[in-house]
């Protein structure tokens, strides 16, 4: 599930934490890293749990409208296609999915306001109207609708982001990645395949065993960054004589330390790849000037 990009981000966050508080032990950092990695998959599971509540919200609204004192013709003859979609039961009746969801106590019951708001948005969209007009339910068609819902309704949703922030300190930054996996799951279900819990690491999907362990990669990266931290800081100081450490953004320091640690610990990874990865991460987690700064310092130090 987790690829090298997101693992680098998680290692960077652990190193950032260490940069802010160097009394943190390596054991504490590794424990936090483990929690952070598992949390991404937990978010994916939590998001998948929304299919039942949304389908039931649709049915409840249609039933309520049909029972009005003076319903319209459309309300008298509602379209239950979404309420009867074929994807929801594939998850709600899957024993493995339900077992893990119940074990983790994931539920949308207390977020009924968000469910109502999501449904209010979905029902007005062109993609939903096209879905209703496309004929009877099919696995492929229902899965395609859920893919659009995850793509269109969840990202940049402030109400959802507030809930995720309250539920887990790890979840907000991982939302886009978890949604991508929800979409992949819907595509698979639409082909008639059963749901399977994704392995935590992308390398675990490689049945040939030729791909290096992603878990070993991220753990080694963190350990190298922590063990070589003081040395890396000294190297950064040597090539930035006009900057004292207090004037360098902590985020940039952590990114550069991670880049140096990766270059030193993984000689099989091309330096250009390593530099590009941390420059890309800087775009999302640091200042507008960080891209050029991180790129320049890493390039200079790795060449040395």
C-alpha positions as CSV (number, residue, x, y, z in Angstrom):
1,X,0.0,0.0,0.0
2,X,2.6,2.5,1.0
3,X,5.1,3.5,-1.7
4,X,8.6,5.0,-1.3
5,X,7.3,8.6,-1.7
6,X,5.0,8.4,1.3
7,X,7.5,6.4,3.3
8,X,10.1,9.2,2.7
9,X,7.5,11.7,3.9
10,X,6.9,9.7,7.1
11,X,10.6,9.4,7.7
12,X,11.0,13.1,7.1
13,X,8.3,13.9,9.7
14,X,10.1,11.7,12.2
15,X,13.4,13.5,11.5
16,X,11.6,16.8,11.8
17,X,10.3,15.8,15.2
18,X,13.9,14.8,16.2
19,X,15.2,18.1,14.9
20,X,12.8,20.0,17.2
21,X,13.5,17.7,20.2
22,X,16.7,15.8,20.1
23,X,16.0,14.2,23.5
24,X,13.5,11.9,21.7
25,X,14.9,8.4,21.6
26,X,15.3,6.3,18.4
27,X,12.9,3.8,19.9
28,X,10.2,6.5,20.3
29,X,10.8,7.7,16.8
30,X,10.5,4.2,15.3
31,X,7.3,3.6,17.3
32,X,5.8,6.8,16.0
33,X,6.8,5.8,12.5
34,X,5.1,2.5,12.9
35,X,1.9,4.2,14.1
36,X,2.0,6.7,11.2
37,X,2.4,3.9,8.6
38,X,-0.5,1.8,10.0
39,X,-2.6,4.9,10.3
40,X,-2.6,5.4,6.5
41,X,-4.2,2.0,6.0
42,X,-6.6,2.7,8.9
43,X,-7.8,5.9,7.1
44,X,-8.4,3.9,4.0
45,X,-10.6,1.4,6.0
46,X,-12.5,4.3,7.7
47,X,-13.3,5.9,4.3
48,X,-14.5,2.7,2.8
49,X,-17.0,2.4,5.7
50,X,-18.9,5.4,4.3
51,X,-20.6,3.3,1.6
52,X,-23.3,1.9,3.8
53,X,-24.3,5.2,5.6
54,X,-24.4,7.1,2.3
55,X,-26.6,4.4,0.6
56,X,-28.9,4.4,3.6
57,X,-29.1,8.2,3.7
58,X,-30.2,8.1,0.0
59,X,-32.9,5.5,0.8
60,X,-34.2,7.4,3.9
61,X,-34.5,10.7,2.0
62,X,-36.4,9.1,-0.9
63,X,-38.7,7.3,1.5
64,X,-39.3,10.5,3.4
65,X,-40.1,12.4,0.3
66,X,-42.5,9.7,-0.9
67,X,-44.3,9.9,2.4
68,X,-44.9,13.7,2.2
69,X,-48.4,15.0,2.4
70,X,-48.4,16.2,-1.2
71,X,-45.5,14.5,-3.0
72,X,-44.5,15.3,-6.6
73,X,-44.7,12.6,-9.3
74,X,-41.0,12.2,-9.1
75,X,-41.1,11.8,-5.3
76,X,-43.9,9.2,-5.6
77,X,-41.8,7.1,-8.0
78,X,-38.2,7.5,-6.7
79,X,-35.1,6.0,-8.2
80,X,-33.5,3.7,-5.7
81,X,-30.6,2.8,-7.9
82,X,-28.0,4.3,-5.7
83,X,-29.6,3.0,-2.5
84,X,-29.6,-0.5,-4.1
85,X,-26.0,-0.2,-5.5
86,X,-24.2,-3.5,-5.7
87,X,-20.9,-2.3,-4.1
88,X,-22.2,-1.5,-0.6
89,X,-23.3,-5.1,0.2
90,X,-19.9,-6.4,-1.1
91,X,-18.3,-4.6,1.7
92,X,-21.0,-4.8,4.4
93,X,-21.4,-8.6,3.8
94,X,-17.7,-9.3,3.6
95,X,-16.6,-11.1,6.8
96,X,-13.0,-10.1,6.5
97,X,-13.8,-6.4,6.0
98,X,-16.4,-6.4,8.8
99,X,-14.1,-8.2,11.2
100,X,-11.2,-5.7,10.8
101,X,-13.6,-2.7,10.9
102,X,-15.2,-3.9,14.1
103,X,-11.9,-4.7,15.7
104,X,-10.7,-1.1,15.0
105,X,-14.2,0.3,16.0
106,X,-14.6,2.4,12.9
107,X,-18.1,3.8,12.4
108,X,-19.8,6.7,10.7
109,X,-22.8,6.7,13.1
110,X,-21.8,9.9,14.9
111,X,-21.0,11.7,11.6
112,X,-24.6,11.7,10.3
113,X,-24.3,15.5,9.6
114,X,-21.4,14.9,7.3
115,X,-23.2,12.0,5.6
116,X,-26.2,14.3,5.0
117,X,-24.0,17.0,3.6
118,X,-22.1,14.6,1.4
119,X,-25.4,13.2,0.0
120,X,-26.7,16.8,-0.6
121,X,-23.6,17.4,-2.7
122,X,-23.6,14.1,-4.6
123,X,-27.3,14.2,-5.6
124,X,-26.8,17.6,-7.4
125,X,-23.8,16.5,-9.5
126,X,-23.9,15.7,-13.2
127,X,-22.0,12.5,-12.7
128,X,-24.8,11.3,-10.4
129,X,-27.6,12.2,-12.8
130,X,-25.8,10.4,-15.6
131,X,-25.5,7.4,-13.3
132,X,-29.2,7.3,-12.6
133,X,-30.0,7.6,-16.4
134,X,-27.6,4.8,-17.3
135,X,-30.0,1.9,-16.7
136,X,-30.1,-0.9,-14.2
137,X,-27.4,-1.6,-11.5
138,X,-24.2,-3.2,-12.6
139,X,-21.1,-3.9,-10.6
140,X,-19.0,-1.9,-13.0
141,X,-21.4,1.1,-13.2
142,X,-21.9,1.2,-9.4
143,X,-18.1,1.0,-8.8
144,X,-17.6,3.8,-11.3
145,X,-20.0,6.0,-9.3
146,X,-18.2,5.3,-6.0
147,X,-14.9,6.1,-7.7
148,X,-16.3,9.5,-8.7
149,X,-17.7,10.1,-5.2
150,X,-14.3,9.4,-3.6
151,X,-12.6,11.5,-6.2
152,X,-15.0,14.5,-6.1
153,X,-16.5,14.7,-2.6
154,X,-13.9,13.9,0.0
155,X,-10.7,15.8,-0.9
156,X,-10.7,19.5,0.1
157,X,-13.8,18.8,2.3
158,X,-13.2,21.0,5.3
159,X,-15.9,19.2,7.4
160,X,-14.3,15.9,6.8
161,X,-10.8,17.3,7.4
162,X,-11.9,18.5,10.9
163,X,-13.3,15.1,11.7
164,X,-10.1,13.4,10.6
165,X,-8.0,15.8,12.6
166,X,-10.0,15.0,15.7
167,X,-9.8,11.2,15.1
168,X,-6.1,10.9,14.4
169,X,-3.1,13.2,14.3
170,X,-1.8,11.2,11.3
171,X,-4.8,11.3,9.1
172,X,-5.2,14.7,7.4
173,X,-1.9,14.5,5.5
174,X,-2.7,11.0,4.2
175,X,-6.2,11.7,2.9
176,X,-5.3,12.0,-0.8
177,X,-3.3,8.8,-0.7
178,X,-6.0,6.9,1.2
179,X,-8.6,8.1,-1.3
180,X,-6.5,6.9,-4.2
181,X,-6.5,3.4,-2.6
182,X,-10.3,3.6,-2.1
183,X,-10.6,4.3,-5.8
184,X,-8.4,1.4,-6.7
185,X,-10.5,-0.8,-4.4
186,X,-13.7,0.3,-6.2
187,X,-12.2,-0.5,-9.5
188,X,-11.3,-4.0,-8.3
189,X,-14.7,-4.6,-6.8
190,X,-16.3,-3.4,-10.1
191,X,-14.5,-6.3,-11.8
192,X,-16.1,-8.8,-9.5
193,X,-13.0,-9.4,-7.4
194,X,-13.4,-9.8,-3.6
195,X,-12.1,-7.2,-1.2
196,X,-8.7,-7.9,0.3
197,X,-6.8,-5.9,2.9
198,X,-3.9,-4.2,1.1
199,X,-0.5,-5.2,2.4
200,X,1.0,-2.3,4.3
201,X,4.0,-1.9,1.9
202,X,4.1,-1.9,-1.9
203,X,7.0,-4.3,-1.8
204,X,4.7,-6.9,-0.2
205,X,2.7,-6.9,-3.4
206,X,5.7,-8.2,-5.4
207,X,5.1,-11.9,-5.5
208,X,8.5,-12.5,-7.1
209,X,10.4,-11.3,-4.1
210,X,12.8,-9.3,-6.2
211,X,11.7,-5.9,-4.8
212,X,13.7,-4.6,-1.8
213,X,11.6,-4.4,1.4
214,X,10.0,-1.0,1.8
215,X,9.8,-1.4,5.6
216,X,13.6,-2.1,5.7
217,X,14.1,1.0,3.6
218,X,12.2,3.4,5.8
219,X,13.6,2.0,9.0
220,X,17.2,2.2,7.7
221,X,16.6,5.7,6.5
222,X,15.4,6.9,9.8
223,X,18.2,5.2,11.7
224,X,20.8,6.6,9.4
225,X,19.3,10.1,9.7
226,X,19.3,10.0,13.5
227,X,22.8,8.4,13.9
228,X,24.4,10.8,11.4
229,X,22.3,13.9,12.5
230,X,25.1,15.9,14.1
231,X,27.5,15.2,11.2
232,X,25.0,16.2,8.6
233,X,24.2,19.4,10.4
234,X,27.9,20.2,10.5
235,X,28.1,19.5,6.7
236,X,25.2,21.8,6.1
237,X,26.9,24.6,8.2
238,X,30.1,24.2,6.2
239,X,28.3,25.0,2.9
240,X,26.1,27.7,4.2
241,X,28.5,30.1,5.9
242,X,26.1,33.0,5.7
243,X,23.4,31.1,7.5
244,X,23.5,30.0,11.1
245,X,21.3,27.1,12.1
246,X,18.8,29.3,13.8
247,X,18.0,31.0,10.5
248,X,17.5,27.8,8.5
249,X,13.9,26.6,8.4
250,X,13.6,23.4,10.6
251,X,11.7,21.8,7.8
252,X,14.5,22.4,5.3
253,X,17.1,21.0,7.8
254,X,15.0,17.8,8.2
255,X,14.6,17.4,4.5
256,X,18.3,17.9,3.8
257,X,19.3,15.5,6.6
258,X,17.0,12.8,5.1
259,X,18.5,13.4,1.7
260,X,22.0,13.0,3.0
261,X,21.1,9.9,5.0
262,X,19.5,8.3,2.0
263,X,22.4,9.1,-0.2
264,X,24.8,7.6,2.3
265,X,22.7,4.5,3.2
266,X,21.4,3.6,-0.2
267,X,24.2,3.7,-2.8
268,X,22.0,1.8,-5.2
269,X,19.6,4.7,-5.5
270,X,20.7,7.3,-8.0
271,X,21.6,10.6,-6.2
272,X,19.4,12.5,-8.7
273,X,16.4,10.4,-7.7
274,X,17.1,11.1,-4.0
275,X,17.5,14.9,-4.5
276,X,14.4,15.1,-6.6
277,X,12.3,13.2,-4.0
278,X,13.1,15.6,-1.2
279,X,12.7,18.6,-3.4
280,X,9.2,17.4,-4.3
281,X,8.4,16.9,-0.6
282,X,9.6,20.4,0.1
283,X,6.9,21.8,-2.2
284,X,4.3,20.6,0.2
285,X,5.9,20.9,3.6
286,X,8.2,24.0,3.5
287,X,8.5,27.5,2.2
288,X,8.3,28.7,-1.4
289,X,12.1,29.3,-1.3
290,X,12.8,25.8,0.0
291,X,12.8,24.0,-3.3
292,X,15.9,25.8,-4.6
293,X,17.6,25.8,-1.2
294,X,17.1,22.0,-0.6
295,X,18.1,21.2,-4.1
296,X,21.2,23.3,-4.0
297,X,22.5,22.0,-0.6
298,X,21.8,18.4,-1.3
299,X,23.4,18.6,-4.8
300,X,26.5,20.2,-3.3
301,X,26.9,17.9,-0.3
302,X,26.1,14.7,-2.2
303,X,28.7,15.5,-4.8
304,X,31.3,16.1,-2.1
